[in-house]
Amino acid sequence: MDDDLAHELLSREVRDAASVYFATNWVAIAWLVTFCVSGVAAAMAFNVLHLHAGPAKGETFFLAFLGYWAQLLAGGVGMLLVRSFRLGSWSRGMVGALVASSVLSGASEGLDTLGKMQAGMGVFTIAHASVALFACVFAVVVLKASVPPACWLGAALVVGGVGAARFPSSEADFRITGSTSWGIVLSVLGTLGNAASYAVLELVFVWAREKPSEEQACFFGSFVNVLAFSAWTLAFTAPRWHQSVVEPIDGAPSPDYSWACGGYVLWTAALGVHSLSFIKCISKLGTVPTAISIGAQQAGNLVVAHILFCHADDSQCFWSEASGTTSWDRSRKTVGFSLCCVGCLVYMLGRSWSSTPQKRKDLTAAQAPLPHAP
């Protein structure tokens, strides 16, 4: 009887702490929802591009080019709207962390694309599904974050769910066009770079004594990749524009130039919001909750893709013969959806709702080695 009473009191304490957390962090939660919704919108934009635009060939890095310009515009417009361009101050360490995070992000985009080109979508998917788990590992290593065992379990379930939902069933996705070994190496490095960029970006805000705005981080953090991918676009893509960007439209399942243009616009808009909301989440919530939200995004992708694209592409349906010939092929999306939802729920139940602000405050005091620039 005493055990039942203790369990009830503990459960009530956890619920009360969670309620206080959500009540005092509703702005951060709103940005997390925006991050998830914009991620789903970007995935749907890619589906539109796949159906009507190809999209552009991977070696052009055209989608990354649009994405980083979208980040630049989102950060710039955000600073103007909220007048935050002079908020806070920057130290050399913070600038270094922002540049490092940007380099990791841009490099992971390039490595992921090259990995898919070398070893196919199947190998890339297996590696990339583990981003949420590796982001938690980097949070522990770089940020000295405390991740309870239940949260590790939640992250592992999210990884399993993302992997099951995205795992290709078509033999074409496993067709090797280059070196399998290089494809595996590039995909793994891209995954690690993407995961590391979460924790390194959080250092920008952890080390801040006078916190700059997230809009500043979004705007200035885009410079490295805007320059790099713009240079590539001018040097490589522009001279090959017709065969690399226009011709893939004619080879799409349902070629349509109007839908292709609309898809690129939607992709750019979604990536702009996604980039800014990602930085907001890292600043306000931290690396681990942001990484775990990948599970919610994947679950949303499956549902929205079924609603919007099932009639046009059977492979987007939850249950379809187009997904494969085995019972696993036909049920993997349901399994992936379930694992993603359960993983997010396990994380929410397992995390300590009252400890995060204090731990981040202590980390700021302990790991701010450089003075701020005047």
C-alpha positions in Angstrom: 0.0 0.0 0.0 2.8 2.4 0.9 4.5 1.5 -2.5 1.3 2.4 -4.3 1.0 5.7 -2.5 4.7 6.5 -3.2 4.2 5.7 -6.9 1.1 7.9 -7.1 2.9 10.8 -5.4 5.9 10.4 -7.7 3.6 10.3 -10.8 1.8 13.4 -9.6 5.1 15.2 -9.0 6.2 14.4 -12.5 2.9 15.5 -14.0 3.0 18.8 -12.0 6.7 19.4 -13.0 5.8 18.8 -16.7 2.8 21.1 -16.4 4.9 23.9 -15.0 7.6 23.3 -17.7 5.1 23.6 -20.5 3.4 26.6 -18.9 6.7 28.5 -18.6 8.2 27.4 -21.9 5.2 27.7 -24.2 7.1 29.9 -26.6 9.8 27.3 -26.9 7.2 24.6 -27.4 5.5 26.7 -30.1 8.8 26.9 -31.9 9.3 23.1 -31.6 5.9 22.6 -33.2 6.9 25.1 -35.9 10.1 23.1 -36.4 8.2 19.9 -36.9 5.5 21.3 -39.1 8.0 23.1 -41.4 10.0 19.8 -41.5 6.9 18.0 -42.7 6.3 20.8 -45.2 9.8 20.5 -46.6 9.3 16.8 -47.0 6.0 17.3 -48.9 7.8 19.9 -51.1 10.4 17.3 -51.9 7.5 14.9 -52.8 6.1 17.5 -55.2 9.6 17.9 -56.8 10.0 14.2 -57.1 6.7 13.9 -58.9 6.9 16.9 -61.1 10.5 18.1 -61.3 12.9 15.2 -60.9 14.3 17.1 -58.9 17.7 18.6 -60.0 20.6 16.2 -60.2 22.4 15.5 -57.0 25.8 16.8 -58.1 24.3 20.3 -58.6 23.5 20.6 -54.8 20.7 22.8 -56.0 18.4 22.0 -53.1 21.1 22.8 -50.6 21.8 26.1 -52.5 18.1 27.1 -52.1 18.0 25.9 -48.5 20.9 28.0 -47.3 19.7 31.1 -49.1 16.4 30.5 -47.4 18.2 30.4 -44.1 19.9 33.7 -44.9 16.6 35.4 -45.8 14.7 33.9 -42.8 17.3 35.2 -40.4 17.5 38.6 -42.1 13.8 39.1 -42.2 13.5 37.9 -38.6 16.0 40.4 -37.4 14.2 43.2 -39.1 10.8 42.2 -37.9 11.7 41.8 -34.2 14.5 44.4 -34.3 17.0 42.0 -32.8 20.1 42.8 -34.9 21.9 44.5 -31.9 20.7 42.2 -29.2 23.4 40.6 -27.1 27.1 40.3 -27.9 29.5 37.8 -29.5 32.8 36.4 -28.2 35.4 34.8 -30.4 34.4 31.4 -29.0 30.8 31.9 -29.9 31.7 33.0 -33.4 34.0 30.0 -33.7 31.2 27.6 -32.6 28.7 29.2 -35.1 31.2 28.8 -38.0 32.0 25.3 -36.9 28.3 24.4 -36.8 27.7 25.9 -40.2 30.7 24.0 -41.7 29.4 20.7 -40.2 25.9 21.4 -41.6 27.1 22.2 -45.1 29.6 19.4 -45.1 27.0 16.9 -44.1 24.7 18.1 -46.9 27.5 17.5 -49.4 28.6 14.2 -47.9 25.0 12.9 -47.8 24.5 13.7 -51.4 27.7 12.1 -52.5 27.0 9.0 -50.3 23.6 8.6 -52.1 25.2 8.9 -55.5 27.9 6.4 -54.6 26.0 3.6 -52.8 22.3 4.4 -53.4 19.5 5.5 -51.1 19.4 2.3 -49.1 22.9 2.7 -47.6 22.3 6.4 -47.0 19.0 5.7 -45.2 20.5 3.1 -42.9 23.2 5.6 -41.8 21.0 8.7 -41.7 18.3 7.2 -39.5 20.7 7.4 -36.5 21.0 11.2 -36.5 18.8 11.5 -33.4 20.8 9.0 -31.4 24.2 10.5 -32.4 22.9 14.0 -31.6 22.3 12.8 -28.0 25.8 11.3 -27.9 27.3 14.6 -29.0 25.2 16.4 -26.4 26.8 14.3 -23.7 30.3 14.6 -25.0 30.3 18.3 -26.0 27.8 19.8 -23.6 28.1 17.4 -20.7 24.4 16.9 -20.8 22.7 14.4 -18.6 20.5 12.0 -20.5 18.5 9.5 -18.4 18.3 5.9 -19.5 14.6 6.2 -20.6 15.6 9.1 -22.9 18.2 6.9 -24.5 15.6 4.3 -25.1 13.3 6.9 -26.6 16.1 8.0 -28.9 16.7 4.4 -30.0 13.1 3.9 -30.7 13.0 7.0 -32.8 16.0 5.8 -34.8 14.3 2.5 -35.4 11.1 4.2 -36.4 12.8 6.6 -38.8 14.8 3.7 -40.3 11.8 1.5 -40.7 9.7 4.3 -42.3 12.3 5.5 -44.7 14.0 2.1 -45.6 13.6 1.7 -49.3 12.0 -1.4 -50.7 12.8 -0.8 -54.4 15.8 -2.6 -55.8 16.6 0.6 -57.7 17.3 2.2 -54.4 20.1 -0.3 -53.7 21.6 -0.1 -57.2 25.2 0.8 -56.8 26.4 3.5 -59.2 29.8 4.0 -57.6 31.8 2.6 -54.7 29.9 0.9 -51.9 32.7 1.4 -49.4 33.0 5.1 -50.3 29.2 5.4 -50.1 29.1 4.0 -46.6 32.0 6.2 -45.4 30.5 9.3 -46.9 27.0 8.6 -45.5 28.3 7.9 -42.0 30.5 11.0 -42.0 27.5 13.0 -43.2 25.3 11.6 -40.4 28.0 12.4 -37.8 28.4 15.9 -39.1 24.7 16.6 -39.1 24.4 15.2 -35.5 27.4 17.2 -34.3 26.1 20.4 -35.7 23.3 20.3 -33.1 25.5 20.3 -30.1 28.1 22.7 -31.5 25.4 25.2 -32.3 24.1 25.0 -28.8 27.5 26.1 -27.6 26.8 29.5 -29.1 24.0 30.1 -26.6 25.6 28.2 -23.7 28.7 30.3 -23.8 26.8 33.6 -24.1 26.8 36.0 -21.2 24.6 38.4 -23.1 22.6 36.1 -25.4 22.3 37.2 -29.0 19.1 36.6 -30.9 18.4 33.4 -32.7 17.7 35.5 -35.8 21.3 36.7 -35.7 22.6 33.1 -35.5 20.4 32.1 -38.3 21.5 35.0 -40.5 25.2 35.0 -39.8 25.4 31.2 -39.6 24.2 30.9 -43.2 27.1 32.9 -44.7 29.6 30.1 -45.0 27.2 27.8 -46.8 25.6 30.5 -48.9 29.1 31.4 -50.3 30.2 27.8 -50.8 27.0 26.6 -52.5 26.6 29.8 -54.5 30.1 29.4 -55.8 29.4 25.8 -56.8 26.2 26.8 -58.5 27.9 29.5 -60.5 30.9 27.3 -61.4 29.2 23.9 -62.0 25.4 24.1 -62.2 24.9 27.3 -64.2 26.8 26.0 -67.3 24.9 22.7 -67.1 21.5 24.2 -66.2 19.5 22.6 -68.9 20.7 19.0 -68.5 21.0 19.2 -64.7 17.9 21.1 -63.7 15.5 21.4 -66.6 15.9 17.9 -68.2 15.0 16.1 -64.9 11.6 17.8 -65.1 10.9 15.9 -68.4 12.0 12.7 -66.7 9.8 13.1 -63.7 6.8 10.7 -63.1 4.4 13.6 -63.9 6.3 16.3 -65.6 4.9 19.8 -65.0 6.9 23.0 -65.2 4.4 25.0 -63.1 4.3 22.4 -60.3 8.1 22.2 -60.5 8.5 25.9 -60.0 5.9 25.8 -57.2 7.7 22.9 -55.6 11.0 24.8 -55.5 9.3 27.8 -54.0 7.6 25.7 -51.4 10.9 23.9 -50.6 12.7 27.3 -50.2 10.0 28.7 -47.9 9.7 25.6 -45.8 13.5 25.4 -45.4 13.7 29.1 -44.3 11.1 28.6 -41.5 12.7 25.2 -40.6 16.2 26.8 -40.3 15.1 29.6 -38.0 12.8 27.4 -35.9 15.7 24.8 -35.6 18.0 27.5 -34.1 15.1 28.7 -31.8 14.7 25.1 -30.5 18.4 24.6 -29.9 18.6 27.9 -28.1 15.5 27.5 -25.9 15.2 23.7 -25.5 18.6 22.2 -26.3 20.0 19.6 -28.5 18.3 16.5 -27.1 14.7 17.5 -27.4 15.3 19.0 -30.8 16.9 15.7 -32.0 14.1 13.6 -30.5 11.5 15.7 -32.4 12.8 14.0 -35.6 10.5 11.2 -34.6 7.5 13.5 -34.5 8.5 14.9 -37.9 8.8 11.5 -39.4 5.4 10.4 -38.1 3.9 13.6 -39.5 5.6 13.0 -42.9 3.9 9.5 -43.1 0.5 10.8 -42.3 0.5 13.9 -44.5 2.2 12.1 -47.4 -0.6 9.4 -47.3 -3.3 12.1 -47.3 -1.7 14.3 -50.1 0.1 11.8 -52.4 -1.4 8.4 -52.0 -3.8 8.9 -54.9 -0.9 9.9 -57.2 1.9 7.6 -55.9 1.0 4.3 -54.3 4.4 4.1 -52.6 3.3 7.1 -50.4 0.4 5.1 -49.0 0.5 3.5 -45.5 -0.4 0.1 -46.9 0.2 -0.6 -50.6 1.4 -3.3 -52.9 3.7 -0.7 -54.4 5.7 -0.7 -51.1 6.9 -4.3 -51.8 5.8 -7.9 -52.0 6.4 -9.0 -48.4 4.2 -8.4 -45.4 7.1 -6.4 -43.9 7.2 -4.1 -47.0 3.5 -3.4 -46.6 3.7 -2.8 -42.9 7.0 -1.0 -42.4 5.4 2.5 -42.5 3.0 1.5 -39.8 5.8 0.1 -37.7 7.9 3.2 -38.3 5.0 5.5 -37.4 4.4 3.5 -34.2 8.0 3.4 -33.1 8.5 7.2 -33.7 5.4 8.0 -31.6 6.3 5.6 -28.8 9.9 6.9 -28.9 8.8 10.5 -28.4 6.4 9.4 -25.6 9.1 7.4 -23.8 11.4 10.4 -24.0 8.8 12.8 -22.6 8.0 10.4 -19.7 11.7 9.7 -19.0 13.2 13.1 -19.0 13.7 15.3 -15.9 11.3 18.2 -16.3 12.8 20.4 -13.6 16.6 20.0 -14.2 17.2 21.4 -17.6 17.4 25.1 -16.9 19.7 24.7 -13.9 22.1 22.3 -15.8 22.3 24.7 -18.7 23.0 27.6 -16.4 25.8 25.7 -14.6 27.3 24.7 -18.0 27.3 28.3 -19.1 29.3 29.3 -16.0 31.7 26.4 -16.3 32.4 26.5 -20.0 32.6 30.2 -21.0 36.4 30.6 -21.3 36.5 33.6 -23.6 35.4 37.1 -22.8 32.9 38.8 -25.0 34.0 41.3 -27.5 33.1 44.8 -26.6 
